[in-house]
Amino acid sequence: MTLVGIDPGSVRIGIAFAQDTPTQDTTTLDTTAQRTSTQHATAPRTMGIATPHGVVSRKDPNWLAQLCTLLHKQDTHTLVMGLPLRLDGTSGSSATRARKMANAIQEYMQEQYKRTVHLEFVDERLTTRQAQDYLQPEKGKRTHRSKKTKPPVDAVAASILLQTYLDSL
């Protein structure tokens, strides 16, 4: 199963993937009672590395169908949506739009594919700036990556917020 990170831009939606890899349960032998017991965490931990995938244009009238088709094909079980909070941590109109987008995705997935997608929000303040810094070479140094091979900044931002989520587990 796949975890998908979404950077909910007003022009482009950045997409990143990470594979769900639960950690192993810890099995111990209780020598006093001569039995084996398994210790379970309160929730299974997920480990993984987020990778940029691409973008969906919000200018396309079918953006929701395109995005949800991709989520369905990737067997998505968790959608990690960036929540664009203001620098002071409060919600604004961008955060409201992100929540509406998340609800639209959940409704579409349920109606079209009869799938429930778990939704998580992650503070995405400054992820686009981090992505830009990552993609731009340092002054005076040449990069071997051409513009055509660089992932879109929105997809890199999505991978940053998805990795933030994974690291918090």
C-alpha positions in Angstrom: 0.0 0.0 0.0 1.1 3.5 -0.6 1.1 6.7 1.4 0.6 9.8 -0.8 1.7 13.3 0.0 -0.2 16.2 -1.5 1.0 19.8 -1.8 -2.3 21.6 -2.5 -1.4 24.5 -4.6 -3.8 26.8 -6.3 -2.2 26.2 -9.8 -0.5 22.8 -9.4 -1.0 19.9 -7.0 2.3 18.3 -6.0 2.3 14.6 -5.5 4.8 12.3 -3.7 4.7 8.6 -2.8 6.1 6.4 0.0 5.5 2.7 0.4 4.0 1.5 3.7 6.5 -0.8 5.4 5.4 -1.6 8.9 8.1 -2.4 11.4 8.4 -5.9 12.8 6.7 -6.8 16.0 9.1 -7.6 18.8 8.8 -11.1 20.1 10.3 -12.0 23.4 10.6 -15.3 25.4 9.3 -15.1 29.0 11.5 -17.7 30.6 9.6 -17.6 33.9 6.3 -18.6 32.3 7.9 -20.5 29.4 5.8 -18.7 26.8 6.4 -16.4 23.9 4.7 -13.0 23.9 4.6 -10.4 21.3 4.8 -6.7 22.2 2.6 -4.4 20.1 3.0 -0.7 19.9 -0.2 1.3 20.2 -0.1 1.7 16.4 2.0 0.0 13.8 4.9 2.2 12.8 5.5 3.0 9.2 8.9 3.5 7.8 9.6 4.8 4.4 11.2 7.4 2.2 9.1 9.9 0.3 9.8 10.4 -3.3 8.5 13.1 -5.7 6.1 11.8 -8.3 4.8 14.8 -10.3 2.0 17.3 -10.5 -1.6 17.6 -11.5 -2.7 21.0 -13.0 -5.6 22.7 -11.3 -6.3 24.4 -14.6 -7.5 21.1 -16.0 -11.2 20.8 -15.3 -10.7 17.0 -14.7 -8.0 17.5 -12.0 -9.9 15.7 -9.3 -10.6 12.7 -11.5 -6.9 12.5 -12.6 -5.7 12.8 -9.0 -8.1 10.2 -7.7 -7.4 7.8 -10.5 -3.7 8.0 -9.6 -4.5 7.5 -5.9 -6.6 4.4 -6.8 -3.9 2.9 -9.1 -1.3 3.4 -6.3 -3.5 1.5 -3.8 -3.4 4.6 -1.6 -4.5 4.0 2.0 -3.3 7.2 3.6 -3.3 10.7 2.1 -1.1 13.2 3.8 -2.3 16.7 2.9 -0.2 19.8 3.3 -2.0 22.4 5.4 -0.8 25.8 4.5 -1.0 27.6 7.8 0.1 31.2 8.2 3.6 31.9 9.7 1.9 32.6 13.0 0.3 29.1 12.9 -3.3 30.2 12.3 -5.5 29.0 9.6 -6.4 31.2 6.7 -8.1 30.9 3.3 -5.4 28.6 1.9 -5.9 26.2 4.8 -9.6 26.3 4.2 -9.1 25.5 0.5 -6.8 22.6 1.4 -9.4 21.1 3.7 -12.1 21.4 1.1 -9.8 19.7 -1.4 -9.1 16.9 1.0 -12.9 16.4 1.5 -13.5 16.4 -2.2 -10.8 13.7 -2.7 -12.2 11.6 0.1 -15.8 11.9 -1.4 -14.6 11.1 -4.9 -12.7 8.1 -3.8 -15.7 6.8 -1.9 -18.2 7.4 -4.7 -16.1 6.3 -7.6 -13.9 3.5 -6.1 -15.8 2.6 -2.9 -12.6 3.2 -1.0 -12.0 5.0 2.2 -8.7 6.9 2.3 -7.3 7.8 5.7 -6.5 11.5 5.8 -3.7 13.3 7.7 -2.8 17.0 7.7 0.7 18.2 8.0 1.9 21.8 8.5 3.4 22.7 5.2 4.8 26.1 6.0 7.9 26.9 4.0 8.0 23.5 2.2 7.9 25.1 -1.2 10.8 27.3 -0.1 12.7 24.2 1.1 12.0 22.5 -2.3 13.2 25.5 -4.2 16.4 25.6 -2.2 16.9 21.9 -2.9 16.4 22.2 -6.6 18.5 25.3 -7.2 22.2 24.8 -7.4 24.5 26.9 -5.2 25.8 30.1 -6.8 28.9 29.4 -8.9 28.5 25.7 -8.9 27.2 23.7 -11.9 24.7 21.0 -11.5 24.5 17.8 -13.6 20.7 17.8 -13.5 19.0 19.5 -16.4 15.8 21.4 -16.1 14.0 18.5 -17.8 15.2 15.9 -15.3 14.5 18.0 -12.2 11.2 17.1 -10.5 8.7 19.9 -10.3 9.0 22.1 -7.2 5.5 21.2 -6.1 6.3 17.5 -6.2 9.4 18.0 -4.1 7.4 20.1 -1.6 4.9 17.2 -1.4 7.8 14.8 -0.7 9.1 17.1 2.1 5.8 17.2 3.8 5.2 13.4 3.4 8.7 12.7 4.8 7.9 15.0 7.7 4.8 12.9 8.4 6.8 9.6 8.1 9.5 10.9 10.4 6.9 11.8 13.1 5.6 8.2 13.3 
